[in-house]
Amino acid sequence: MFFSIIIPLYNRPNEIKELLDSMLKQSYSMFEIIVVEDGSSCPAREIVEAYRDRMEVYYFEKENEGQGFARNYGFEKAKGDYFIVFDSDILVPEDYLSIILKGIEKEHLDAFGGPDAAHPSFTPIQKAISYSMTSPFTTGGIRGNKKHVGAFHPRSFNMGISRKVYEVTKGFRLARRSEDIEFSIRMIEAGFKVGLIAEGFVYHKRRATFFQFFKQTNFFGKGRIDIYLLFPEELKFVHALPTVFVLGLLILILSNIFTVFSSGSFLPWCFFATVGNFLLLIYTFLLFLHAWTTTKSFYVGLLSVVAAYTQLIAYGTGFIQSYVQKVLFKN
């Protein structure tokens, strides 16, 4: 089987160099790489073309339209039997393609998704963010896990489709924000077999700061409402849990304020504040303990608490904002 690796790129020349370095080490060699520069102001042509004497890699530039359409542009240029989509901020284990090939052939998959993990070289913040994105205390541990909610939807940082899937679906319909989920749903509705290859993971660097992580996950929360408007049946209770967390946190803050100003005389507020503070303390402690044992680092464990709160608050507020704007006010 011949693979076409499609990588949309936007102002990340250093990341693409690291990704291409990791692809040089692949044990399976039947692949090409197509890098699509999506209207970047800091293009990476020289970096990408420096690899052309070591592997089959092609570089294309187009006007900025978003990563979904940049991937479609790459699909049009691809000659593979199977297309694999990567984000630019990943590193690929050397046996990745061999594992993917076995998984596709064993399960007869038309499309697949794989999980992500933290590489030892990542910064403590990146490791904390990676933990938060896969933790049972934030996502319920369902991301990149066989115990997912409903049908499995591959994500675009590590997604593969057969040429037949592309020919039938015509690729991505959305340029950005939840474009991978929308695409996955259409694949399944078209009757293609879509599955998780759990061993086919990549190392995902994600964001370098908590502020960037907040913006990203806030975007995800808004995107979930976009999917709801297109496919109402795809909204599950677990998707609203960060919103429940945000509302509960807000009520707890107000309860503590009212308790202080009422000198404890207004018992319902006092009771709620006491119980809420206790439960939040227990949650935070268990979260830290799990992160510490999982990452084997006390410091990363502490940062993971910050990452988890950042993720839940950002996703929840994005979900609420988009729900109010698009569902309630239909704007």
SETI-619674 format. One record per atom (N, C-alpha, C): x, z, y; residue in one letter. Coordinates in steps of 0.1 Angstrom, whole numbers, padded with zeros to 4 digits, always signed. Layout:
BEGIN
XZYa;...
END
This chain:
BEGIN
+0008+0000-0012m;+0000+0000+0000m;+0009+0000+0012m;+0005-0008+0022f;+0012-0009+0035f;+0004-0001+0046f;+0011+0008+0053f;+0005+0016+0063f;+0008+0011+0077f;-0001+0011+0086s;+0001+0009+0100s;-0001+0022+0107s;+0009+0027+0114i;+0008+0040+0121i;+0005+0036+0136i;-0006+0041+0141i;-0011+0038+0154i;-0009+0051+0163i;-0001+0049+0174i;+0002+0061+0182i;-0001+0057+0197i;-0012+0063+0203p;-0015+0061+0217p;-0005+0070+0225p;-0001+0065+0236l;+0009+0073+0244l;+0006+0073+0259l;+0007+0084+0265y;+0004+0085+0279y;+0014+0095+0285y;+0024+0090+0292n;+0034+0099+0299n;+0040+0109+0291n;+0044+0106+0278r;+0051+0115+0270r;+0063+0109+0263r;+0073+0104+0270p;+0084+0097+0264p;+0092+0106+0255p;+0094+0119+0258n;+0102+0128+0250n;+0095+0131+0237n;+0082+0132+0237e;+0074+0135+0225e;+0075+0123+0215e;+0074+0111+0220i;+0074+0100+0211i;+0088+0098+0204i;+0098+0102+0211k;+0112+0102+0205k;+0112+0112+0193k;+0107+0124+0195e;+0107+0133+0184e;+0099+0128+0172e;+0087+0123+0175l;+0079+0117+0164l;+0086+0106+0157l;+0092+0097+0164l;+0099+0086+0157l;+0111+0091+0149l;+0118+0101+0154d;+0129+0106+0147d;+0124+0112+0133d;+0112+0118+0133s;+0107+0123+0121s;+0102+0112+0111s;+0098+0101+0117m;+0094+0090+0108m;+0105+0083+0102m;+0117+0084+0108l;+0129+0078+0101l;+0132+0084+0088l;+0127+0096+0086k;+0131+0104+0073k;+0120+0102+0062k;+0110+0094+0064q;+0100+0092+0054q;+0105+0087+0041q;+0101+0094+0030s;+0105+0089+0017s;+0098+0076+0013s;+0087+0074+0018y;+0079+0061+0015y;+0081+0052+0027y;+0086+0040+0024s;+0091+0031+0035s;+0082+0019+0038s;+0070+0018+0032m;+0061+0007+0034m;+0052+0010+0046m;+0057+0009+0058f;+0049+0012+0069f;+0055+0005+0082f;+0046+0003+0091e;+0050-0001+0105e;+0044+0009+0115e;+0050+0009+0127i;+0046+0018+0137i;+0042+0010+0149i;+0030+0013+0155i;+0025+0006+0167i;+0023+0016+0177i;+0031+0016+0188v;+0030+0025+0199v;+0022+0017+0210v;+0011+0023+0215v;+0003+0017+0226v;+0004+0026+0238v;+0012+0021+0248e;+0013+0028+0261e;+0000+0026+0269e;-0007+0037+0272d;-0020+0036+0278d;-0020+0038+0293d;-0013+0028+0300g;-0012+0028+0314g;-0004+0040+0320g;+0007+0043+0313s;+0015+0054+0318s;+0023+0051+0330s;+0025+0061+0338s;+0034+0060+0350s;+0049+0062+0346s;+0050+0068+0334c;+0064+0071+0329c;+0065+0064+0315c;+0067+0051+0314p;+0066+0044+0301p;+0078+0047+0293p;+0077+0045+0280a;+0087+0048+0270a;+0092+0036+0263a;+0091+0024+0269r;+0095+0012+0262r;+0110+0013+0257r;+0119+0017+0265e;+0133+0017+0261e;+0135+0027+0249e;+0129+0038+0250i;+0130+0048+0239i;+0125+0042+0226i;+0113+0036+0226v;+0107+0031+0214v;+0115+0019+0208v;+0119+0010+0217e;+0125-0002+0212e;+0140+0001+0207e;+0145+0013+0210a;+0158+0017+0205a;+0158+0019+0190a;+0145+0020+0184y;+0144+0023+0170y;+0141+0010+0162y;+0141-0001+0168r;+0137-0013+0161r;+0147-0018+0151r;+0159-0014+0152d;+0169-0018+0142d;+0169-0008+0130d;+0161+0002+0131r;+0161+0012+0120r;+0148+0013+0113r;+0137+0008+0119m;+0124+0007+0112m;+0115-0003+0119m;+0104-0006+0113e;+0095-0016+0119e;+0086-0010+0129e;+0089-0011+0142v;+0082-0004+0152v;+0079-0014+0164v;+0067-0014+0169y;+0063-0023+0180y;+0057-0015+0191y;+0060-0020+0203y;+0056-0014+0215y;+0047-0023+0224y;+0035-0018+0228f;+0026-0025+0236f;+0022-0017+0248f;+0019-0024+0259e;+0014-0017+0271e;+0001-0023+0275e;-0008-0014+0280k;-0021-0018+0284k;-0026-0009+0296k;-0036-0013+0303e;-0041-0005+0314e;-0048+0008+0308e;-0048+0018+0316n;-0053+0031+0311n;-0068+0030+0309n;-0073+0033+0297e;-0087+0034+0293e;-0090+0046+0285e;-0080+0054+0281g;-0083+0065+0272g;-0078+0062+0258g;-0075+0073+0251q;-0068+0072+0238q;-0076+0065+0227q;-0090+0066+0228g;-0098+0059+0218g;-0096+0044+0218g;-0097+0039+0230f;-0095+0024+0232f;-0081+0020+0230f;-0071+0029+0233a;-0057+0025+0230a;-0055+0024+0215a;-0062+0032+0207r;-0061+0031+0192r;-0068+0018+0188r;-0079+0015+0193n;-0085+0002+0190n;-0076-0010+0192n;-0069-0009+0203y;-0059-0020+0207y;-0048-0020+0196y;-0044-0009+0191g;-0034-0009+0180g;-0040-0014+0167g;-0053-0011+0164f;-0059-0016+0152f;-0059-0031+0152f;-0061-0037+0164e;-0062-0052+0165e;-0048-0058+0162e;-0037-0051+0165k;-0024-0056+0162k;-0019-0053+0148k;-0025-0044+0141a;-0020-0038+0129a;-0022-0048+0117a;-0012-0048+0108k;-0013-0057+0096k;-0014-0049+0083k;-0015-0036+0084g;-0016-0027+0072g;-0029-0028+0064g;-0028-0023+0052d;-0040-0021+0044d;-0048-0009+0048d;-0040+0000+0054y;-0046+0013+0058y;-0040+0017+0072y;-0048+0022+0081f;-0043+0026+0094f;-0043+0041+0095f;-0032+0046+0100i;-0031+0060+0102i;-0029+0063+0117i;-0037+0072+0123v;-0037+0076+0137v;-0030+0089+0139v;-0020+0089+0148f;-0013+0102+0151f;-0015+0104+0166f;-0015+0117+0170d;-0012+0120+0184d;+0003+0119+0186d;+0007+0118+0199s;+0021+0117+0202s;+0029+0130+0201s;+0022+0141+0200d;+0028+0155+0200d;+0029+0161+0187d;+0033+0153+0177i;+0034+0158+0163i;+0048+0154+0157i;+0051+0161+0147l;+0063+0158+0138l;+0057+0156+0124l;+0063+0147+0117v;+0058+0143+0104v;+0067+0147+0093v;+0063+0155+0083p;+0071+0159+0072p;+0076+0146+0064p;+0087+0147+0058e;+0093+0135+0052e;+0086+0129+0040e;+0078+0138+0034d;+0070+0133+0022d;+0055+0130+0026d;+0052+0129+0039y;+0039+0128+0043y;+0032+0116+0037y;+0038+0104+0039l;+0031+0092+0035l;+0030+0091+0019l;+0039+0097+0012s;+0038+0097-0002s;+0026+0106-0007s;+0025+0117+0000i;+0013+0126-0003i;+0000+0119+0001i;+0000+0112+0012i;-0013+0105+0016i;-0016+0094+0006i;-0006+0087+0002l;-0009+0076-0008l;-0015+0082-0021l;-0010+0093-0026k;-0015+0099-0038k;-0029+0104-0036k;-0032+0110-0024g;-0045+0115-0021g;-0055+0104-0020g;-0052+0093-0013i;-0061+0082-0012i;-0064+0076-0026i;-0054+0074-0034e;-0056+0067-0047e;-0064+0077-0057e;-0061+0090-0056k;-0067+0099-0065k;-0082+0101-0062k;-0085+0102-0049e;-0099+0105-0045e;-0107+0092-0041e;-0100+0080-0041h;-0106+0068-0038h;-0112+0068-0024h;-0104+0073-0014l;-0109+0075-0001l;-0108+0063+0008l;-0119+0061+0016d;-0119+0051+0026d;-0113+0056+0039d;-0114+0068+0041a;-0108+0075+0053a;-0105+0089+0050a;-0095+0095+0057f;-0091+0108+0055f;-0087+0115+0068f;-0086+0128+0067g;-0080+0136+0077g;-0071+0146+0071g;-0062+0151+0078g;-0052+0161+0073g;-0051+0173+0083g;-0047+0184+0078p;-0045+0196+0087p;-0032+0195+0095p;-0030+0205+0104d;-0018+0206+0111d;-0012+0220+0110d;+0000+0222+0113a;+0008+0234+0111a;+0018+0235+0122a;+0024+0247+0123a;+0035+0250+0133a;+0048+0248+0126a;+0057+0241+0133h;+0071+0239+0128h;+0080+0250+0133h;+0090+0254+0125p;+0098+0265+0129p;+0105+0263+0143p;+0107+0251+0147s;+0113+0248+0160s;+0104+0250+0172s;+0091+0252+0169f;+0082+0253+0180f;+0084+0266+0188f;+0080+0266+0201t;+0081+0278+0209t;+0071+0288+0204t;+0074+0301+0208p;+0064+0312+0204p;+0050+0309+0209p;+0048+0303+0221i;+0035+0300+0226i;+0028+0289+0217i;+0036+0279+0214q;+0031+0268+0205q;+0027+0273+0192q;+0035+0283+0186k;+0031+0289+0173k;+0018+0297+0174k;+0017+0304+0186a;+0005+0312+0188a;-0007+0303+0189a;-0006+0292+0196i;-0017+0283+0198i;-0021+0277+0185i;-0011+0273+0177s;-0013+0268+0164s;-0021+0278+0155s;-0017+0290+0155y;-0024+0301+0148y;-0038+0301+0152y;-0040+0302+0166s;-0054+0303+0171s;-0063+0292+0167s;-0058+0280+0166m;-0066+0268+0163m;-0070+0268+0148m;-0064+0276+0140t;-0067+0276+0125t;-0071+0290+0120t;-0072+0300+0129s;-0075+0313+0125s;-0089+0316+0121s;-0092+0325+0111p;-0105+0329+0108p;-0112+0337+0119p;-0104+0342+0129f;-0109+0350+0140f;-0113+0341+0152f;-0111+0328+0151t;-0115+0319+0162t;-0124+0308+0157t;-0118+0299+0148t;-0125+0288+0143t;-0132+0291+0130t;-0131+0303+0125g;-0136+0307+0112g;-0127+0302+0101g;-0115+0297+0104g;-0106+0292+0094g;-0110+0279+0087g;-0120+0272+0094i;-0125+0259+0087i;-0118+0247+0092i;-0110+0248+0102r;-0103+0236+0107r;-0091+0233+0097r;-0092+0220+0092g;-0082+0216+0082g;-0083+0224+0069g;-0095+0228+0066n;-0097+0236+0054n;-0108+0229+0046n;-0108+0230+0033k;-0118+0225+0024k;-0131+0231+0026k;-0131+0244+0031k;-0144+0251+0034k;-0149+0248+0048k;-0152+0236+0050h;-0156+0232+0064h;-0172+0232+0064h;-0177+0232+0077v;-0191+0233+0079v;-0197+0218+0079v;-0206+0216+0070g;-0212+0202+0069g;-0202+0192+0064g;-0204+0179+0067a;-0195+0169+0063a;-0181+0170+0070a;-0171+0167+0063f;-0157+0168+0069f;-0155+0156+0079f;-0151+0160+0091h;-0148+0150+0102h;-0133+0150+0105h;-0126+0139+0101p;-0112+0138+0104p;-0109+0139+0120p;-0098+0145+0124r;-0095+0145+0138r;-0083+0136+0140r;-0082+0131+0153s;-0073+0120+0156s;-0059+0123+0156s;-0055+0136+0156f;-0041+0139+0155f;-0035+0136+0141f;-0044+0134+0131n;-0039+0131+0118n;-0051+0125+0110n;-0053+0113+0112m;-0065+0106+0107m;-0061+0092+0101m;-0067+0088+0090g;-0065+0075+0084g;-0077+0068+0080g;-0077+0055+0082i;-0089+0047+0078i;-0084+0034+0071i;-0092+0029+0062s;-0089+0016+0056s;-0092+0005+0065s;-0086-0007+0063r;-0089-0018+0071r;-0104-0022+0071r;-0110-0019+0059k;-0124-0022+0058k;-0133-0013+0067k;-0129-0001+0068v;-0136+0008+0077v;-0135+0003+0091v;-0124-0001+0096y;-0122-0007+0109y;-0131-0019+0111y;-0131-0028+0101e;-0138-0041+0102e;-0153-0038+0103e;-0158-0028+0097v;-0172-0025+0097v;-0176-0017+0109v;-0168-0007+0113t;-0172+0002+0124t;-0167-0003+0138t;-0157-0012+0138k;-0151-0017+0150k;-0143-0006+0158k;-0140+0004+0151g;-0132+0015+0157g;-0139+0024+0166g;-0132+0030+0175f;-0137+0040+0184f;-0147+0034+0194f;-0158+0042+0197r;-0167+0038+0207r;-0165+0046+0220r;-0160+0058+0219l;-0157+0066+0230l;-0142+0065+0234l;-0139+0065+0247a;-0125+0064+0251a;-0118+0077+0249a;-0125+0088+0252r;-0118+0102+0252r;-0129+0112+0250r;-0125+0124+0247r;-0134+0136+0245r;-0143+0134+0233r;-0140+0140+0222s;-0147+0140+0209s;-0149+0126+0204s;-0140+0117+0208e;-0141+0103+0202e;-0139+0103+0187e;-0130+0112+0182d;-0127+0112+0168d;-0139+0117+0160d;-0146+0127+0165i;-0158+0132+0158i;-0169+0122+0157i;-0172+0115+0168e;-0182+0104+0169e;-0178+0093+0159e;-0165+0090+0158f;-0161+0079+0149f;-0163+0084+0135f;-0159+0096+0132s;-0160+0101+0118s;-0175+0101+0113s;-0184+0105+0122i;-0198+0105+0118i;-0203+0091+0115i;-0199+0081+0123r;-0203+0068+0120r;-0197+0062+0107r;-0185+0066+0104m;-0179+0062+0091m;-0187+0067+0079m;-0191+0080+0080i;-0199+0086+0069i;-0213+0080+0069i;-0219+0077+0080e;-0232+0071+0080e;-0232+0057+0075e;-0220+0050+0076a;-0219+0037+0071a;-0216+0037+0056a;-0215+0048+0049g;-0214+0049+0035g;-0200+0050+0030g;-0190+0052+0039f;-0176+0053+0034f;-0173+0067+0029f;-0164+0067+0020k;-0160+0080+0014k;-0149+0086+0023k;-0152+0097+0029v;-0143+0104+0039v;-0139+0118+0033v;-0126+0121+0033g;-0123+0134+0027g;-0110+0140+0034g;-0108+0152+0031l;-0096+0160+0035l;-0085+0159+0025l;-0073+0155+0029i;-0061+0156+0021i;-0054+0168+0026i;-0056+0180+0019a;-0051+0192+0024a;-0036+0193+0025a;-0029+0186+0015e;-0015+0187+0015e;-0008+0178+0025e;-0016+0169+0031g;-0011+0159+0040g;-0011+0164+0055g;-0003+0175+0057f;-0003+0181+0070f;+0008+0175+0079f;+0006+0177+0092v;+0016+0173+0102v;+0019+0186+0110v;+0031+0186+0117y;+0034+0197+0126y;+0029+0193+0140y;+0020+0201+0146h;+0013+0197+0158h;+0018+0206+0169h;+0025+0201+0179k;+0030+0209+0190k;+0020+0214+0200k;+0009+0207+0201r;-0001+0211+0211r;+0004+0213+0225r;-0001+0223+0232r;+0002+0225+0246r;+0013+0235+0248r;+0021+0234+0258a;+0033+0242+0260a;+0029+0255+0268a;+0018+0256+0275t;+0014+0267+0283t;-0001+0271+0280t;-0004+0283+0283f;-0018+0288+0280f;-0028+0281+0290f;-0023+0278+0302f;-0032+0271+0311f;-0035+0257+0306f;-0025+0250+0301q;-0028+0236+0295q;-0037+0238+0283q;-0035+0248+0275f;-0044+0251+0263f;-0058+0254+0268f;-0060+0261+0279f;-0073+0264+0284f;-0080+0251+0287f;-0073+0242+0295k;-0079+0230+0299k;-0083+0221+0287k;-0075+0221+0277q;-0077+0213+0265q;-0090+0218+0257q;-0090+0231+0255t;-0101+0237+0247t;-0114+0237+0255t;-0113+0238+0268n;-0125+0237+0277n;-0131+0223+0275n;-0122+0213+0274f;-0126+0199+0272f;-0133+0198+0259f;-0128+0205+0248f;-0134+0204+0235f;-0148+0210+0235f;-0150+0221+0243g;-0163+0227+0244g;-0173+0217+0250g;-0169+0210+0261k;-0178+0200+0267k;-0181+0189+0257k;-0170+0185+0250g;-0172+0174+0240g;-0182+0177+0229g;-0183+0189+0225r;-0193+0193+0215r;-0207+0190+0219r;-0210+0191+0232i;-0223+0188+0237i;-0225+0173+0238i;-0214+0165+0241d;-0215+0151+0240d;-0219+0146+0226d;-0213+0153+0216i;-0217+0149+0202i;-0231+0153+0199i;-0236+0165+0204y;-0249+0169+0202y;-0259+0159+0207y;-0256+0154+0219l;-0266+0144+0225l;-0266+0131+0217l;-0256+0127+0210l;-0256+0115+0202l;-0261+0118+0188l;-0257+0130+0183f;-0261+0134+0169f;-0266+0148+0169f;-0279+0151+0173p;-0283+0165+0174p;-0282+0173+0161p;-0283+0167+0150e;-0281+0174+0137e;-0267+0179+0134e;-0258+0174+0142e;-0244+0178+0140e;-0240+0191+0146e;-0249+0197+0155l;-0246+0209+0161l;-0249+0221+0152l;-0239+0228+0148k;-0241+0240+0139k;-0239+0253+0146k;-0244+0264+0140f;-0243+0277+0147f;-0228+0280+0150f;-0219+0277+0141v;-0205+0281+0143v;-0199+0274+0155v;-0205+0263+0160h;-0200+0257+0172h;-0204+0264+0184h;-0214+0273+0183a;-0219+0281+0195a;-0213+0294+0195a;-0205+0298+0185l;-0199+0312+0184l;-0190+0315+0196l;-0182+0306+0201p;-0174+0309+0213p;-0183+0312+0225p;-0194+0305+0226t;-0204+0308+0237t;-0210+0322+0236t;-0213+0326+0223v;-0218+0339+0221v;-0208+0349+0225v;-0195+0346+0222f;-0184+0355+0225f;-0183+0357+0241f;-0184+0346+0248v;-0183+0346+0262v;-0194+0354+0268v;-0207+0351+0264l;-0218+0359+0269l;-0217+0373+0266l;-0213+0377+0254g;-0211+0391+0250g;-0201+0398+0258g;-0190+0390+0261l;-0179+0396+0269l;-0184+0398+0284l;-0192+0389+0289l;-0197+0391+0302l;-0207+0403+0303l;-0215+0404+0293i;-0224+0416+0293i;-0217+0429+0292i;-0206+0429+0284l;-0198+0441+0282l;-0191+0445+0295l;-0186+0435+0302i;-0180+0438+0315i;-0190+0444+0325i;-0202+0438+0325l;-0212+0443+0334l;-0216+0457+0330l;-0217+0459+0317s;-0221+0473+0312s;-0210+0483+0316s;-0198+0480+0315n;-0187+0489+0319n;-0188+0492+0334n;-0191+0481+0342i;-0192+0483+0357i;-0204+0493+0360i;-0216+0490+0354f;-0228+0498+0356f;-0226+0512+0351f;-0218+0514+0340t;-0216+0527+0335t;-0208+0535+0345t;-0197+0529+0351v;-0189+0536+0360v;-0197+0540+0373v;-0205+0531+0378f;-0212+0534+0391f;-0224+0543+0389f;-0229+0543+0376s;-0241+0552+0374s;-0236+0566+0368s;-0223+0568+0367s;-0217+0580+0362s;-0222+0584+0349s;-0226+0574+0341g;-0230+0576+0327g;-0244+0581+0326g;-0252+0581+0337s;-0266+0586+0336s;-0275+0576+0331s;-0272+0563+0331f;-0281+0553+0326f;-0276+0549+0312f;-0282+0556+0302l;-0278+0557+0289l;-0277+0543+0282l;-0286+0534+0283p;-0285+0521+0276p;-0272+0513+0280p;-0268+0513+0293w;-0256+0507+0297w;-0244+0514+0291w;-0245+0527+0291c;-0234+0535+0286c;-0232+0533+0271c;-0243+0533+0264f;-0242+0531+0250f;-0237+0517+0246f;-0242+0507+0253f;-0237+0494+0250f;-0222+0492+0254f;-0218+0498+0265a;-0204+0497+0269a;-0195+0504+0258a;-0199+0516+0253t;-0191+0523+0244t;-0190+0516+0231t;-0201+0511+0225v;-0201+0504+0213v;-0194+0490+0214v;-0196+0483+0225g;-0190+0470+0228g;-0175+0472+0229g;-0170+0482+0236n;-0156+0484+0238n;-0149+0487+0225n;-0156+0495+0216f;-0151+0498+0203f;-0149+0486+0194f;-0160+0478+0194l;-0160+0466+0186l;-0150+0456+0190l;-0148+0454+0203l;-0138+0445+0209l;-0124+0450+0206l;-0122+0463+0206l;-0109+0468+0203l;-0106+0466+0188l;-0115+0468+0179i;-0113+0465+0165i;-0110+0451+0163i;-0118+0442+0169y;-0116+0427+0167y;-0102+0424+0172y;-0098+0429+0183t;-0085+0425+0189t;-0074+0430+0180t;-0075+0442+0174f;-0065+0448+0165f;-0064+0440+0153f;-0075+0437+0146l;-0075+0429+0134l;-0069+0415+0136l;-0073+0409+0148l;-0068+0396+0152l;-0052+0397+0153l;-0047+0407+0160f;-0033+0408+0161f;-0026+0411+0148f;-0032+0419+0139l;-0026+0422+0126l;-0026+0410+0118l;-0036+0402+0117h;-0036+0390+0109h;-0026+0380+0115h;-0026+0378+0128a;-0016+0369+0134a;-0002+0373+0131a;+0001+0386+0132w;+0014+0391+0129w;+0019+0388+0115w;+0010+0391+0105t;+0013+0389+0091t;+0014+0374+0088t;+0006+0366+0094t;+0005+0352+0092t;+0018+0345+0097t;+0021+0348+0109t;+0033+0342+0116t;+0046+0349+0113t;+0045+0361+0108k;+0057+0369+0105k;+0065+0372+0117k;+0058+0373+0128s;+0065+0376+0141s;+0056+0385+0149s;+0061+0397+0153f;+0053+0406+0162f;+0050+0400+0175f;+0060+0393+0181y;+0058+0387+0194y;+0048+0376+0194y;+0049+0367+0183v;+0039+0356+0182v;+0025+0362+0179v;+0025+0373+0172g;+0012+0380+0170g;+0006+0384+0183g;+0014+0390+0192l;+0008+0394+0205l;+0004+0382+0213l;+0012+0371+0213l;+0008+0359+0220l;-0004+0352+0214l;-0006+0354+0201s;-0018+0349+0194s;-0031+0355+0199s;-0030+0368+0203v;-0042+0374+0209v;-0046+0367+0222v;-0036+0365+0230v;-0038+0358+0243v;-0044+0344+0240v;-0038+0337+0230a;-0042+0323+0227a;-0056+0323+0222a;-0060+0333+0213a;-0074+0333+0208a;-0084+0336+0219a;-0081+0345+0228y;-0090+0348+0239y;-0091+0336+0248y;-0080+0329+0250t;-0080+0317+0259t;-0089+0306+0252t;-0087+0304+0239q;-0095+0294+0232q;-0110+0297+0233q;-0113+0309+0229l;-0128+0313+0229l;-0134+0312+0242l;-0128+0317+0253i;-0133+0317+0266i;-0134+0303+0271i;-0123+0295+0269a;-0123+0281+0274a;-0134+0272+0267a;-0134+0273+0254y;-0144+0265+0247y;-0158+0269+0250y;-0160+0283+0251g;-0174+0288+0254g;-0179+0284+0267g;-0170+0285+0278t;-0174+0281+0291t;-0176+0266+0292t;-0168+0258+0286g;-0170+0244+0286g;-0183+0240+0279g;-0186+0246+0268f;-0199+0244+0261f;-0211+0247+0270f;-0210+0259+0277i;-0221+0263+0285i;-0223+0254+0297i;-0212+0251+0303q;-0212+0242+0315q;-0218+0228+0312q;-0214+0223+0301s;-0219+0209+0297s;-0233+0210+0292s;-0237+0221+0285y;-0251+0223+0281y;-0260+0224+0293y;-0257+0232+0302v;-0265+0233+0314v;-0266+0220+0322v;-0255+0214+0324q;-0255+0201+0331q;-0262+0190+0325q;-0259+0188+0312k;-0264+0176+0305k;-0277+0178+0297k;-0279+0190+0292v;-0291+0192+0284v;-0303+0198+0293v;-0300+0208+0300l;-0310+0215+0308l;-0314+0206+0320l;-0303+0202+0328f;-0306+0194+0340f;-0305+0179+0338f;-0301+0175+0326k;-0300+0161+0322k;-0292+0153+0333k;-0281+0158+0337n;-0273+0152+0347n;-0261+0145+0341n;
END
